[in-house]
């Protein structure tokens, strides 16, 4: 699968990928290696995984990480209620625990969480391990066997090898360092906010009738504001929402009043809104942005 096919395929799914992104995705597929994607929140990491699964025609299996996540939520869990019901209804003549354990620790009682489901799918899937940096290092150790040997060890029944090998994408907002052991098992991609040309292309895909002037002004303003010291910079999805509002309001050109009245679509903290409004209300600063 060549780079041009990947780039065009992702574009058809609504994702504008640069050459480096397409190249690393190609390598990940060729080597059957996981891809660790780092970058700021809202840069399009999760959207890339969604577009990648659509382009490949594969099921997307998503594991959302959080503080305290463990193997029961990520790998597998036994259906204890079903096991208990089975024990209560079995024939009273069977009293040996060995007889019971051989019966209740079977596939029938195994709840497959995202990681186990991904490697036991009959057809290869795309496995998204989202925001891995929100988990702890102990959780990362659960991933090592699966990402290097494509198998999972379950004490009660043994090792379950992969039926198919998924395309694995791990995302991180870099809120903590990812362990070296996990990094060694992955290819690497840093995904930043897009440049002006690429962000304008993203807007045009979502809004085919977008006025060229409005699109350029919106992208220029957003990119300038991302350089400010804010609690949260506007994500690509928030920029899309903002431009959607501007289009529905019939805006053809950005004015100070328009930006001021719609700023909460882009920024979600009061301090950020105040700082941005101060900038926007400076006529020289605002005009300098629009005519840069």
C-alpha positions as CSV (number, residue, x, y, z in Angstrom):
1,X,0.0,0.0,0.0
2,X,1.7,3.2,-1.2
3,X,1.7,6.6,0.5
4,X,-0.5,8.3,-2.1
5,X,-3.2,5.7,-1.6
6,X,-3.1,6.1,2.1
7,X,-3.2,10.0,1.9
8,X,-6.0,10.0,-0.6
9,X,-7.9,7.3,1.3
10,X,-7.7,9.2,4.6
11,X,-8.8,12.3,2.9
12,X,-11.9,10.5,1.6
13,X,-12.6,9.7,5.2
14,X,-12.4,13.3,6.2
15,X,-8.8,13.3,7.5
16,X,-6.0,15.4,6.0
17,X,-2.7,13.6,6.7
18,X,0.7,15.0,5.8
19,X,3.3,12.8,4.2
20,X,5.1,11.9,7.4
21,X,1.8,10.7,9.0
22,X,1.0,8.6,6.0
23,X,4.5,7.1,5.9
24,X,4.5,6.1,9.6
25,X,1.1,4.5,9.2
26,X,2.4,2.6,6.2
27,X,5.4,1.3,8.2
28,X,3.2,0.3,11.2
29,X,1.0,-1.7,8.9
30,X,4.0,-3.4,7.1
31,X,5.8,-4.3,10.3
32,X,2.6,-5.2,12.3
33,X,4.0,-2.8,15.0
34,X,1.9,-0.6,17.3
35,X,2.1,3.2,16.7
36,X,2.5,5.6,19.6
37,X,1.1,9.0,18.7
38,X,1.9,11.9,21.0
39,X,0.8,15.5,20.7
40,X,-1.3,18.2,22.3
41,X,-5.0,17.5,23.2
42,X,-7.2,18.3,20.2
43,X,-4.5,17.8,17.5
44,X,-6.5,15.0,15.8
45,X,-4.9,11.9,17.3
46,X,-8.2,10.0,18.0
47,X,-9.7,11.2,14.7
48,X,-6.7,9.8,12.9
49,X,-7.5,6.3,14.4
50,X,-11.1,6.6,13.4
51,X,-10.2,7.6,9.8
52,X,-7.6,4.8,9.7
53,X,-10.1,2.1,10.6
54,X,-12.6,3.4,8.1
55,X,-9.9,3.5,5.4
56,X,-8.8,0.0,6.1
57,X,-12.4,-1.2,6.4
58,X,-11.8,-2.6,9.8
59,X,-13.7,-2.6,13.1
60,X,-12.5,0.1,15.5
61,X,-12.0,-1.3,19.0
62,X,-11.4,1.5,21.5
63,X,-9.9,1.3,25.0
64,X,-10.2,4.6,26.8
65,X,-7.6,4.8,29.5
66,X,-8.0,6.5,32.9
67,X,-6.3,6.6,36.2
68,X,-6.8,3.3,38.0
69,X,-7.7,1.2,34.9
70,X,-6.7,-2.4,35.4
71,X,-6.7,-5.7,33.5
72,X,-10.3,-6.5,34.3
73,X,-11.4,-3.4,32.3
74,X,-8.8,-3.7,29.5
75,X,-8.0,-7.4,29.1
76,X,-10.6,-9.8,30.4
77,X,-12.9,-10.6,33.3
78,X,-14.8,-13.6,34.5
79,X,-18.6,-13.5,34.5
80,X,-18.9,-14.2,38.2
81,X,-22.7,-14.0,38.4
82,X,-23.0,-16.5,35.5
83,X,-20.5,-18.8,37.1
84,X,-22.3,-18.7,40.4
85,X,-25.6,-19.4,38.7
86,X,-24.0,-22.4,37.0
87,X,-22.6,-23.8,40.2
88,X,-26.0,-23.4,41.9
89,X,-27.8,-25.3,39.2
90,X,-25.3,-28.1,38.5
91,X,-26.0,-31.6,39.6
92,X,-25.5,-32.2,43.4
93,X,-23.5,-35.3,42.8
94,X,-20.4,-33.4,41.6
95,X,-18.5,-32.2,44.6
96,X,-14.8,-32.1,43.5
97,X,-13.5,-28.6,42.9
98,X,-11.4,-29.8,40.0
99,X,-14.6,-30.9,38.3
100,X,-16.2,-27.5,38.9
101,X,-13.2,-25.4,37.9
102,X,-12.8,-27.2,34.6
103,X,-16.4,-26.3,33.9
104,X,-16.6,-22.6,34.9
105,X,-13.3,-21.4,33.6
106,X,-14.2,-21.8,30.0
107,X,-14.8,-19.4,27.1
108,X,-18.5,-19.4,27.9
109,X,-17.8,-17.4,31.1
110,X,-15.0,-15.2,29.7
111,X,-15.9,-11.5,29.2
112,X,-13.6,-10.2,26.5
113,X,-12.5,-6.6,27.1
114,X,-11.0,-4.5,24.3
115,X,-7.5,-5.9,24.3
116,X,-8.6,-9.5,24.2
117,X,-11.4,-8.8,21.8
118,X,-8.9,-7.1,19.4
119,X,-6.6,-10.1,19.1
120,X,-9.4,-12.8,19.0
121,X,-11.4,-11.1,16.3
122,X,-11.6,-13.3,13.2
123,X,-10.8,-10.3,11.0
124,X,-8.0,-7.8,11.9
125,X,-9.3,-4.8,13.7
126,X,-7.9,-1.3,14.5
127,X,-7.2,-1.1,18.2
128,X,-7.2,2.4,19.7
129,X,-5.6,2.7,23.1
130,X,-6.6,6.2,23.8
131,X,-4.8,8.6,26.2
132,X,-2.4,5.9,27.5
133,X,-0.7,8.7,29.6
134,X,-3.7,8.8,31.9
135,X,-3.0,5.2,33.1
136,X,-0.1,4.3,35.3
137,X,3.1,2.3,34.6
138,X,1.7,-0.8,36.1
139,X,-1.0,-0.8,33.5
140,X,1.6,-0.5,30.8
141,X,3.1,-3.8,31.9
142,X,-0.2,-5.5,31.0
143,X,0.3,-4.2,27.4
144,X,3.8,-5.5,26.9
145,X,2.9,-9.2,26.3
146,X,0.1,-8.4,23.9
147,X,2.1,-5.8,21.9
148,X,5.2,-7.9,21.5
149,X,4.0,-11.5,21.4
150,X,0.4,-11.0,20.4
151,X,-1.0,-13.2,23.1
152,X,-2.6,-13.0,26.5
153,X,-1.9,-15.2,29.5
154,X,-4.9,-16.1,31.6
155,X,-4.0,-18.1,34.8
156,X,-7.1,-20.2,34.8
157,X,-6.9,-21.4,31.2
158,X,-3.4,-20.7,29.9
159,X,-2.2,-18.6,27.0
160,X,-4.6,-17.3,24.3
161,X,-2.7,-16.5,21.0
162,X,-3.9,-14.0,18.6
163,X,-6.4,-15.1,15.9
164,X,-5.6,-11.9,14.0
165,X,-3.1,-9.1,14.5
166,X,-4.8,-5.7,14.9
167,X,-3.4,-2.3,13.8
168,X,-2.7,-0.7,17.1
169,X,-2.6,3.0,17.7
170,X,-1.8,4.4,21.2
171,X,-2.4,8.1,21.8
172,X,-0.8,10.3,24.5
173,X,-1.2,14.0,25.4
174,X,2.2,13.8,27.1
175,X,0.9,14.4,30.6
176,X,3.5,11.9,31.9
177,X,6.4,10.0,30.4
178,X,5.6,6.7,28.7
179,X,7.9,3.9,29.8
180,X,10.9,2.9,27.7
181,X,9.7,-0.7,27.5
182,X,6.5,0.4,25.8
183,X,8.2,2.9,23.6
184,X,10.6,0.1,22.3
185,X,7.6,-1.9,21.1
186,X,6.1,1.0,19.1
187,X,6.8,3.2,16.1
188,X,6.5,6.8,16.9
189,X,4.6,9.8,15.5
190,X,4.3,13.3,16.9
191,X,1.1,15.0,15.8
192,X,0.9,18.7,16.3
193,X,-1.8,21.2,15.4
194,X,-1.9,21.5,11.6
195,X,-0.3,24.4,9.7
196,X,-2.5,27.0,8.1
197,X,-2.8,25.4,4.7
198,X,-3.7,22.0,6.2
199,X,-6.2,23.4,8.7
200,X,-7.8,25.3,5.8
201,X,-8.1,22.1,3.9
202,X,-9.7,20.4,6.9
203,X,-12.3,23.2,7.0
204,X,-13.0,23.0,3.3
205,X,-13.7,19.2,3.6
206,X,-16.2,19.9,6.3
207,X,-17.6,23.0,4.6
208,X,-17.4,22.8,0.8
209,X,-19.1,26.2,0.4
210,X,-16.8,28.0,2.8
211,X,-15.9,31.5,1.7
212,X,-12.1,31.6,1.0
213,X,-11.7,34.9,2.9
214,X,-13.6,33.7,6.0
215,X,-11.7,30.4,6.1
216,X,-8.3,32.1,5.9
217,X,-9.2,34.7,8.5
218,X,-10.5,32.0,10.9
219,X,-7.4,29.8,10.5
220,X,-5.0,32.8,10.9
221,X,-6.8,34.0,14.1
222,X,-6.9,30.5,15.7
223,X,-3.2,29.8,14.9
224,X,-2.2,33.1,16.5
225,X,-4.3,32.4,19.6
226,X,-2.7,29.0,20.0
227,X,0.6,30.8,20.6
228,X,-0.9,32.5,23.7
229,X,-0.5,31.1,27.2
230,X,-3.9,29.5,27.7
231,X,-5.2,26.7,29.9
232,X,-6.6,25.0,26.8
233,X,-5.9,25.8,23.2
234,X,-8.7,25.3,20.7
235,X,-8.8,21.8,19.2
236,X,-9.4,21.1,15.5
237,X,-13.0,19.9,16.4
238,X,-13.7,23.2,18.2
239,X,-12.5,25.2,15.3
240,X,-14.8,23.2,13.1
241,X,-17.7,23.9,15.5
242,X,-16.8,27.6,15.5
243,X,-16.7,27.9,11.7
244,X,-20.0,25.9,11.5
245,X,-21.6,28.7,13.8
246,X,-20.1,31.4,11.6
247,X,-21.5,29.8,8.5
248,X,-24.9,29.4,10.0
249,X,-24.9,33.0,11.1
250,X,-24.1,34.0,7.5
251,X,-20.8,35.6,8.4
252,X,-18.6,36.4,5.4
253,X,-15.8,38.3,7.1
254,X,-14.6,38.3,10.7
255,X,-15.3,41.3,12.8
256,X,-14.3,42.0,16.3
257,X,-17.9,41.9,17.5
258,X,-18.5,38.5,15.8
259,X,-15.4,36.9,17.3
260,X,-16.3,38.3,20.8
261,X,-19.8,36.9,20.6
262,X,-18.8,33.4,19.5
263,X,-15.5,33.0,21.5
264,X,-17.0,30.5,24.0
265,X,-17.3,27.9,21.1
266,X,-13.4,27.9,21.0
267,X,-12.5,28.5,24.6
268,X,-13.9,26.7,27.7
269,X,-12.2,28.5,30.5
270,X,-13.2,32.0,31.8
271,X,-9.6,33.1,32.1
272,X,-8.9,32.0,28.5
273,X,-12.0,33.9,27.3
274,X,-11.0,37.1,29.1
275,X,-7.4,37.0,27.8
276,X,-8.7,36.4,24.2
277,X,-11.3,39.1,24.4
278,X,-8.6,41.5,25.5
279,X,-6.5,40.7,22.5
280,X,-9.5,40.8,20.1
281,X,-10.6,44.2,21.4
282,X,-7.2,45.7,20.6
283,X,-8.0,47.1,17.1
284,X,-4.4,47.1,15.9
285,X,-3.8,43.5,17.1
286,X,-7.0,42.3,15.5
287,X,-6.5,44.1,12.2
288,X,-2.9,42.9,12.1
289,X,-4.1,39.3,12.3
290,X,-6.6,39.6,9.5
291,X,-4.3,41.4,7.2
292,X,-1.1,39.4,7.9
